[in-house]
Amino acid sequence: MNLSYLFAAYALVWVAVLLYVTSLARRGRELEREITELRALLAERDSRPADTP
Amino acid sequence: MKTKTSLTDTLLPPVTILVMGAAMYMALVGAPNDADQGPVQRIFYVHMAMWLATFSAFGLVGLASLLYLVKKTEVWDRVGRAGAELGLLFCTLGLATGSIWAKPIWGTWWTWDPRLTLTLVLWMIYAAYLLLRNLVNDPQQGASLAAILGVSGVADLYLINRAVYWWRGIHPAVVVNKEGGTGLHDPAMRAALILSLLAFFLLFTWLLRLRLQSARLQGDVDRMRDRLAPGY
């Protein structure tokens, strides 16, 4: 019946797609966190007087 | 413009999931078994869908690369890079599902058939497209070299499409109807194929939008880092 080949093909596609979506979501979360941190750093720098090192 | 974009972002995931559910049902349950190959022929529905997504992705890379070479604007480089990443994913899956299907039908996991060989070359072209950026120090030079590869890869797409007609190989052309009970003679088989192609095209579009969102965020991070430099 070769059902194991059929199962393997569909399982492979879905595992790969799910892994890719997971990695995209993780990358998105990391970037958003980094943007928040950078915004805070920029705001802190801009609020300092010009001659402060 | 903003409302239209957010509406697409809202509707695309549920529509994709619904169509994908219907496609999987038709491919695994609704369509009848092939007269010659039996149930293993059902791999065809997902295998073909991988190639539609691959061709869409690499076609987009070709177009974006051409526009980047002409206009030198960052947005086209971003589109090209996102398309190449997705194209490589679907191309890998197309090769893998084809190989899994080949084993019970051809008796081998791989053969140097013209279409298969050209497809492996395609995979290498776009893997090089992504790797080049890490190998070249100047990002703009890396993007330009990658764009040249992105455009030249389109020629390989055309060769892959023509390979089964120009050269004698083991890989068949798609048989839509053939006397004697083989081919996609059954309307349910055709429906399974159309639904599967549509579902994976929607999935490709959804993933592309997510990948472009991520690329935009990366651009924001890079700009903010530049503003903080050299202290950051």
Interface residues (C-beta under 8 A of the other chain):
Chain A: M1 N2 L3 Y5 L6 A8 A9 Y10 L12 V13 A16 V17 Y20 V21 L24 R27 G28 L31 E32 E34 I35 L38 R39 L41 L42 R45
Chain B: M24 L28 G38 P39 V40 R42 I43 V46 H47 M50 L89 T92 L93 A96 T97 I100 W101 K103 P104 L203 L207 L210 R211 Q213 S214 L217 Q218 D220 V221 M224 R225 R227 L228 Y232
